[in-house]
Amino acid sequence: MKIADLIVLTRPKFQVPSIFSYLVGFFFVLSTFHSFPLYKFLAGLVLASFLVTGGSLVLNQFFDYPLDQQTQEKSPLLRSDLGRHTALYCALILFFSLFLAPS
């Protein structure tokens, strides 16, 4: 198992637009909250969007695996040496790592 395969599995090119949409929302509420450091909020927002979006994209590939095999589509999960269960564990780790953040 390679780290590069895990990164490709999260499909970073699809995460950039979602992070952009989170940032647009961040700038809309920027003038509302003044009681905490905004750079921490921004860093947490980017990290949380990466974890949620990456986890959902990996989970999507887990469930689409049989369909991708039938259609001969070259999804990142089919191209890599990672198994389906590794993808499922990766998705669960990404999702549940949100709960490990300090409050």
C-alpha positions in Angstrom: 0.0 0.0 0.0 1.3 3.4 -1.0 0.5 6.8 0.4 0.2 8.1 -3.1 -2.6 5.6 -3.8 -4.4 6.7 -0.7 -4.1 10.4 -1.8 -5.4 9.6 -5.3 -8.2 7.7 -3.7 -9.5 10.9 -2.1 -9.5 12.6 -5.5 -7.9 15.9 -4.7 -9.0 17.5 -7.9 -12.6 17.2 -6.8 -11.9 18.5 -3.4 -10.6 21.9 -4.5 -14.0 23.2 -5.7 -15.7 22.0 -2.4 -13.0 23.8 -0.3 -13.6 26.9 -2.5 -17.3 26.8 -1.7 -16.6 26.4 2.0 -14.3 29.4 1.8 -17.0 31.5 0.2 -19.3 30.7 3.1 -16.4 31.5 5.5 -16.1 35.0 4.0 -19.8 35.6 4.3 -19.8 35.0 8.1 -16.4 36.7 8.6 -18.0 39.9 9.8 -20.3 38.1 12.3 -17.8 36.4 14.6 -15.1 38.3 16.4 -14.6 36.3 19.6 -12.1 33.8 18.4 -9.0 33.8 16.1 -10.2 33.6 12.5 -7.1 31.9 11.2 -7.8 28.9 13.5 -11.4 28.8 12.2 -10.2 29.0 8.6 -7.6 26.2 9.1 -10.2 24.0 10.8 -12.6 24.7 8.0 -10.2 23.7 5.3 -9.2 20.6 7.2 -12.8 19.6 7.9 -13.8 20.1 4.3 -10.8 17.9 3.2 -11.8 15.1 5.7 -15.5 15.2 4.9 -15.2 15.5 1.1 -12.3 13.0 0.9 -14.2 10.5 3.1 -17.3 10.7 1.0 -15.4 10.4 -2.3 -13.6 7.3 -1.0 -16.9 5.8 0.3 -18.4 6.5 -3.2 -15.6 4.5 -4.8 -16.1 1.7 -2.4 -19.8 1.3 -3.3 -19.1 1.9 -7.1 -16.4 -0.8 -7.2 -18.7 -3.6 -8.7 -20.2 -1.2 -11.2 -16.7 0.1 -12.2 -15.6 -3.5 -12.8 -18.5 -4.2 -15.1 -18.1 -1.0 -17.1 -14.3 -1.3 -17.3 -14.0 2.3 -16.0 -10.6 3.0 -14.6 -11.4 4.4 -11.2 -8.6 5.1 -8.7 -9.6 2.1 -6.7 -9.3 -0.2 -9.7 -6.0 1.2 -10.8 -4.3 1.0 -7.4 -3.2 -2.0 -5.4 -5.6 -1.0 -2.6 -8.4 -3.4 -1.8 -12.0 -2.5 -1.2 -11.8 -2.9 2.5 -8.7 -0.6 2.6 -10.8 2.0 0.9 -13.7 1.5 3.4 -11.3 1.8 6.4 -9.7 5.0 4.8 -13.2 6.5 4.4 -14.1 5.7 8.0 -10.8 7.1 9.3 -11.4 10.3 7.4 -14.9 10.7 8.7 -14.2 9.8 12.3 -11.1 11.9 12.5 -13.3 14.9 12.7 -14.3 13.9 16.2 -10.7 13.9 17.3 -10.3 17.6 16.9 -9.8 19.6 20.1 -12.7 21.8 21.1 
